[in-house]
Amino acid sequence: MKVLICVNPYKDKGLEVCKKICAFFDEKNVSYANVVTVTRDTNLSVNDAEGCDAVLVLGGDGTLMRVAKKCNKFNLPIIGINLGHLGFLAQTGTEGLEETLGRLIRKEYILEERMLLKGKVYRNNELIMESEALNDVCINRGGMLQILNFDISVNGMFLKSYSADGVIISTPTGSTGYNLSAGGPIVEPSADMILVTPIAAHSFMNRSILFKADDSIKIKIGEPHDEEVGQTVLAHFDGADHIELQSGDEIVITKNSGHVSFIQMNNVNFLETLNRKLREN
């Protein structure tokens, strides 16, 4: 087995955990690729992943999410060692690290596939941006506190006009993120569906709506609530890639053709983590 190690240097100070992992792999005669430090601007190449069987990520959920999207094109399973706060993605911590690494080497694990979203932004019918999201695509206001007006259509059929602070389109993986904070439902992460959750909608119809994963969701940005003041509208993909939108712009969000495979050491990790989260709150 050959493992690609990706580490967030801000989470693993002095790369202490990374050094322990490398020493363990050396002792077990396991090959590992050059250690890649992960920041917001990191771009993994084919050379980084060449010949690797799995990706080991040291950091929190944010680090794992960045690596997962970049490694999607390499079709490699990913496991996260959580060095941050308790998360839903990087569920395995440093406690029992050697046992986790041993099971990884022996391939004593299961793979859990997670869907991705693809978002395409159009202006005057011209594609101006496209990006992927493992968690969510969020459209919200920036600058002055102005209500946003937008229309939502599904599979080419008009659904509803909203006046709200924004809207979140999330995967089941992202259901425990911003979607949950906005009052959306928690969904088992390996499910196949798209969640649409308005943010502080000025309407009695302010509930989340769940759609089939194969559905196509289109959001069209309306005119500003106050034309004299104007509006600033931003679209964020997993809180990283973003673009400023104009009135009339459209975002079409669909299920991405690829997926991310997460390594799970047992089949109840999500329920255990959810239970701990609920107890904390």
N, C-alpha and C positions, 0 to 999 in steps of 0.2 A: 504493500500500500504506500501511496505517496500523498501527502497532505499539504494543501496550500494554507498557510497561516496568515491571517489578517488581524492586525491589532490596532486598537485606538490608543495612541500614546498618552492621551489625556486621562484615560481610564486606568491604564496599566502603567503607573508611574515607574520610570526606570526599566520598564519591560520586565519586571520581576516575575510575573506569572508566565509570560512568554518564554523566559529563560528556563523555568522549571519544566515547561512542556517540551521544549527542545531537548533538554537533558533526558527526559523520560523517553522521547522518541529515539535518541541516540542509544540509550541503554537497550531498547527493544529492537534496534536495527531497522527502524522505520524511517523511510526517506521523507523529507519535507522540503517544500519549495522555499526560496528566499522569503523571509518575513516581509510582508507588505504593511506599512503603516497606513491607516485609513483616516483620512480627513474628508471634509466636504468636497475637496477638489480632486480626490484620488480617482484615477481612472485605470482599472485593471486591464491588462492586455492579454492576448492569447498566449504570449510567452510565459506570463505569470502562472497560468493554469495548465500549461502543456504537460501531459502525462500524469496529472493529479486525479485522485479518486474521490476526494472530498475536500471541503473548505471548512476550516476551523476559525471562528471569529471571536476575538476577545474584545468585549466592550458591553454596551447596553443595547436596547432595542433599536435605537437610532443607527448605531454602527452596523448592526446586523441587517437592517433594512437597506442601507446604502450598498452593502456588499452583495446582498441577495439579488437586487435588481441588476447589478453589474455582472454577476456570475450567471444570470439567467441564460445568457447566450452560450455559456460553456456547458450547460446541462450537468452541473455538478451538485450533489447534495451538500447541505450546509448544516453545521451545528454551531450554536452560539454558547460561549462561556460568559455568563453574566457577571460583569464587574461594576454594574451600576445599581440603580434601584430595581426592585422586583418588577420584572416585565413579563410580557406575554410571549415574546419571541425568543429571547435569550434566556431560556428557563433553567439551564444547568449552571450552577454556581461553582465556585472554587472548592467548596466542601465535597470531598469524595472525588477530587479531580482525577487521581490516578485510576480509579475504578471506571470513570467515564471514558478516559483515554484508552484503557484496556479493552472496553467493550467496542469502542470505535475501531480499534485495530482488528478485532476479531469479527467485526461487522455484525455484532449482536444488537441490532436496532431495527426500527421500522422507519419507513419513509412516509412523510405526510405531504401531499401536494397542495399548494396554495395557488389560487388564481391571481392574476394580475389584471389591472385595467390599462387600456390604452386610450389616451385622450388626444383629440385633434382639434386645433383651434382654427377657425375660418374667419376671414375678414373679406367682405365683398366676394364671397364664394371662392376665395383663394386660401389655400392651406398656408398658415404662417408659423405654426409650431405643432409639434407632436411630442409626447412623452409618455412614460409608463408610470404606474403607481402600484405598489404592493399594498399600501394602506388606503389612501383616499386621494381624490381630487376635490379640492375645496375652493369654492368661489365666494369671496367675501369682499367687504368694503375696506378701503384704505383712506387715510386722511381724515377729513371731517366726518362726523357721525351722521351719515345720510342713509336713508332706506334705499335698498336696491330693488329694482323692478326687473323680473326675468320670467320668461315662459319656459315651461318644460314640456317636451314632446317625447313620446316613446314609440319606437318603430314607425316614425313618420306620422303618428296620430297625436294631436294636441291633447295634453293632459290638464294643465292648470297654469294660470298666471299667479305669481307670488310677489308680494312686497315683504321683504325680510332683510335681515342682516347678511344673509348669504345662504348657501346650500352646500351640503357635503354629499359626495357620491363615493361610497366606500365599498371595499371588499369585506367578506367575513373576517379576514385578518384585521382589517382596520376598524371593525365594529367596536373594539374596546378602546379606541383612541378618541379622537375629536368627536366622532359620531356618538359615543357614549356620553361625553360631556354635554352634548347638545340635546340629550334626551332620547337618543336612538337606541334600538335594541341590541343586546349582545347575541351574536350568532357564532355557532361552533365554527372554528376557523377553516376547517377543511371542506365546508359546504360550498356550493356553487350558486351564488346569487349576487345581485347588486342592490345595495341599500341607498336610498335617497332620503336625506334628512334635512329639512329646512332649518335655518338658524334664526330663532326668535321671529317666526313668521307673524305678520300682522293679520292674522286670519284664524278662524276656528279650525281650519284645515291645516294644522301644524304638526301632524303626525308623520312618522317615517313611512315610506312605502317600499316594499321589497319586490324586486323584479327578477325574472329568470336571468341567468348568466348570459344567455344568448341575446337578450334584448339590447337595443340601441337607445341610449338616453341622450337627448339633445337639449342643451340650455341656451336660450337666446337672450342676450342682455338687452333690456329695455331702455327707454329714455330716462334721464335722471328725474327723481322725485321733485327736485327744485332746479329748474334750468338755469336760474341765475347763479346758484352756487355750484352746479355741476356735480360730478361724482367721480370717484376713483374706484375702479373694480380690479381685483387681482385674482388670478387663478393659480393655485399652488398644487404641485404634484408631489405628494408625500412631504410637504413642507419645505421642499428643496427647490427644484426647478419651478420657475414662476414666470408669468407674463401679465402685463397690464392690458386690460380689455377696454374696448370702446362700445358705445351703444350700437346695436346691430350685430356685434360679433356673436359667433355661435361656437359652442364646444360640443363635440360629439364623443361620447364615452361608450366604449364597448369592452367586452372581455378580450384580453390579449391572447394571441395564439399560443404563447408559451406559458410555462408555470414555474414555480420555485418549489424544489423538494427540500423539506426540512427533516433533519435527522432527529428522531424522538427515541429516547432510551426506554420509554414505556408508553402505553396508550392512554394514560390518564393525566398527562402533564397539564393540559389546558384546564381540566376540572379542578385539579389540585391548586393551580395558580389562581383560578377564579375564586375558589373557596377562600384562599388566603387574602385575596384582595377584598372580598366582601367582609371578612372578619376585621380587616384594618379599618374599614369605613362603617 
